[in-house]
Amino acid sequence: MCGIVGYVGNKQAGPILLDGLGKLEYRGYDSAGIAVINNGEFSIAKAKGKLQELIDKTDGGKALPGTIGIGHTRWATHGEPSEDNAHPHISMRETVVGVHNGIIENYVELRTKLERHGFRFYSQTDTEIAINLVEYYLDKYQLGPLHAVTHAMLRIRGSYALAIMFKCDPERIYLARKDSPMIIGVKEGETYIASDVPAIIKYVNDVYYIGNEECAVAEATGVKFYNIDMEEIHNDLVHVDMDPTAAAKGGYRHFMMKEIMEQPKAVTDTLNSVLRDGIIDLTSIGLSPEELRAIDKVYIAACGSAWHVGMASQYVIEDLAGVEARVELASEMRYRNFPFSPNSLLVVISQSGETADTLAALRKAKACGVKTVAVVNVLGSSIAREADHPFYTVAGPEISVATTKAYSAQLIAMYCLALNLAAAKGKLSEDQYKGYIAEIQSIPSKIEDIFKKKQALQRLANRNANASDVFFIGRGIDYAVGLEGSLKLKEISYIHSEAYAAGELKHGTISLIEQNTLVVGILSQPELIEKTVSNIVEVKARGATVLGIDMSGEENVKKNVDNLVSVPSIDPHFAASLLVIPLQIFAYYVAVTKGLDVDKPRNLAKSVTVE
């Protein structure tokens, strides 16, 4: 979603703010702005569209002198993309300036309250209301900025990360957080603020994470933390080990292709993070064999691609461990009166560790006394901190909005969990267990083999870039992979695509098949291939063109598809890790052929930190 940066120190703030915003472009945005305070006066610059517009407008930030400032990239929620609606926002009396990530749910109520007290508004945003509410409390109680911020927090319902500057206190930035991430980096004489690590990692490696419903006051000499009662509290400094160059394209045209090509490393590093002497050791995440043995049901909650990881994983868990697995959309689970089973485990999956709906599902389960595991990619993220057992994937920073390497790393984490659950339940012999580990270890080299088909996939993409509808079909794990393949295609190429369990075709979907409709058939599960081939024959009889993504090598598949992409063979439990690769590459080249912004597709954000 939106991105926040801030700086307090001895350097000019403008260029630093713009540099930080550039590192957050991947989160998705439609406008940007910065504000600095100098000699007690605010200077604000905002621009609709790409960040370059703001850079040009401010001469790279040098047109706004001052050593303290805040910046923001906005993804529209309340109000259309425009300069008026862009952040930072200034209060009516021009004494408070602020930026905000999140959604204020009771903004209508607060706006009505402020209008009764003479406030008028220039934008359509909920953020402007929050900034004016802070000004209202600052004037009403005359107890200083921290009191005004905490009083506003008590009245605001929803999610927020706020960074606020005050004319009456021009040396500090005041911060507040509820359910939206915010970090603070410190070094001698300088303090950096951001909503995500890549924005400031080139400057600092030691950061604080602001806790939920906490405040912070940042100045050049450091930062102090407070709870909502204005009592000073202690937060731990965390060292972030991230290579600043990891957020660079490294010679690739797009981050997405770079990250596709990084998947063998992400898979290897994630597996090796828990592999000890040929055995998967989950005690590092706090899960002992005894705890696993007691689990009789696994719930998986996630959104988007992470939900697709859950869909594939449920088949693996049930087949290997003999434990019922249930996959839920976190956005639905959080609002249901969900009857968690005793001795159950909830696994939540989120690349950012900040996905709002997934975090809410996690909290729901914890409130019911359910043990929780979080598969996350970001150290110190909200979900990682709140889960009983964080399982960190080692994918490195993922910049492209469309996930690739994080998805692959999440699959590996889920395979490891499934294998150890099966072992704890006594479902696997020692030889079976080691055999499955060997199969997982073979995934990186087999992905490398699939990369050799890039040119062929590019040619297929070129021929199908003008498609208006694409359907993905498969059964079991193949269906789960189809869901991810369909999402990749639609989110970056804007082609309408849907994935269906192949057995459901006759229940309505087949009526959509017309002459030359592209259907992608996915085939890896030996006991289901014959049935999926029958479904392929059905759509071809109605004029479809079929692209087969096949692991079987069966002649019956070859003769019934128009184009075939073969992937290396692997144990069918782990097929998703290979089948998804050609679908990612195909989607990428379709979007490139259409001349689209692959890394930042329209209307989408990398981290969905609001509902």
Secondary structure, DSSP 4 states (H G I P E B T S, - for coil): --EEEEEESSS-HHHHHHHHHHHTGGG--SEEEEEEEETTEEEEEEEESSHHHHHHHTTTTTTS--SEEEEEEE--SSS-SSTTTSSPEE-TTSSEEEEEEEEETTHHHHHHHHHHTT---SSS-HHHHHHHHHHHHHHHH-S-HHHHHHHHHHH--EEEEEEEEETTEEEEEEEEEEBS--EEEEETTEEEEESSGGGTTTT-SEEEEPPTTEEEEEETTEEEEEETT--EE---EEE----GGGGS-TT-SSHHHHHHHTHHHHHHHHHHTTEETTEE-GGGGT--HHHHHT--EEEEEE-HHHHHHHHHHHHHHHHHH--EEEEEEHHHHTTS---PPTTEEEEEEESSS--HHHHHHHHHHHHTT-EEEEEESSTT-HHHHHSSEEEE-------SSS-SHHHHHHHHHHHHHHHHHHHHTT-S-HHHHHHHHHHHHTHHHHHHHHHTTHHHHHHHHHHHTT-SEEEEEESTHHHHHHHHHHHHHHHHH--EEEEEEGGGGGGTGGGG--TT-EEEEEE--TTTHHHHHHHHHHHHTTT-EEEEEESS--HHHHTT-SEEEE-----GGGTHHHHHHHHHHHHHHHHHHTT--SSS-TT--SS----
